[in-house]
Amino acid sequence: MRIVIRSKDVRLFIPIPLRLAGVAIACIPERAVREMQNALPAPYGKDIDKKFLRQAYRECYHVLRQFKGLEIINVTAHDGTYVSVRL
């Protein structure tokens, strides 16, 4: 995954390995998971936990690798700030 941020003062290029997402899921605090559960409608909120997120990541990892180069986010602000996230 590549994150590109460009503005008048800053030019950032951050390469992030897709495998690092598994580590990021492990670092999510339980409090944040509870907030996600409360934000979702009643029948779905109770199903979201760290175990589910890890399993969803494992299932999607190979599919995401097939779409390498796919641009997920492309935002340009009025002040010229540009943000791009590519797989």
For each residue, the residues with C-beta under 8 A, 3 or more apart:
1: 15 16 17 18 85 86 87
2: 13 14 15 16 84 85 86
3: 12 13 14 16 83 84 85
4: 12 13 14 82 83 84 85 86
5: 10 11 12 14 81 82 83
6: 10 11 12 80 81 82
7: 10 11 79 80 81 82
8: 79 80 81
9:
10: 5 6 7
11: 5 6 7
12: 3 4 5 6
13: 2 3 4
14: 2 3 4 5
15: 1 2
16: 1 2 3 20
17: 1 20
18: 1 21 61 64 65 87
19: 22 23 61
20: 16 17 23 24
21: 18 24 25 57 61
22: 19 25 26 54 57 58
23: 19 20 26 27
24: 20 21 27 28
25: 21 22 28 50 53 54 57
26: 22 23 50 54
27: 23 24
28: 24 25 32 33 50 53
29: 32 33
30: 33 34 50
31: 34 35
32: 28 29 35 36
33: 28 29 30 36 37 48 49 50 53
34: 30 31 37 38
35: 31 32 38 39
36: 32 33 39 40 45 48
37: 33 34 40 45 46 48 49
38: 34 35 45
39: 35 36 45
40: 36 37 44 45 48
41: 44 45
42: 45
43: 46
44: 40 41 47 48
45: 36 37 38 39 40 41 42 48
46: 37 43
47: 44 52
48: 33 36 37 40 44 45 52 53
49: 33 37 52 53
50: 25 26 28 30 33 53 54
51: 54 55
52: 47 48 49 55 56
53: 25 28 33 48 49 50 56 57
54: 22 25 26 50 51 57 58
55: 51 52 58 59
56: 52 53 59 60
57: 21 22 25 53 54 60 61
58: 22 54 55 61
59: 55 56 63
60: 56 57 63 64
61: 18 19 21 57 58 64 65
62: 65 66
63: 59 60 66 67
64: 18 60 61 67 87
65: 18 61 62 68
66: 62 63
67: 63 64 70 87
68: 65 87
69: 86 87
70: 67 86 87
71: 74 84 85 86
72: 85 86 87
73: 83 84 85
74: 71 83 84
75: 82 83 84
76: 80 81 82
77: 80 81 82
78:
79: 7 8
80: 6 7 8 76 77
81: 5 6 7 8 76 77
82: 4 5 6 7 75 76 77
83: 3 4 5 73 74 75
84: 2 3 4 71 73 74 75
85: 1 2 3 4 71 72 73
86: 1 2 4 69 70 71 72
87: 1 18 64 67 68 69 70 72
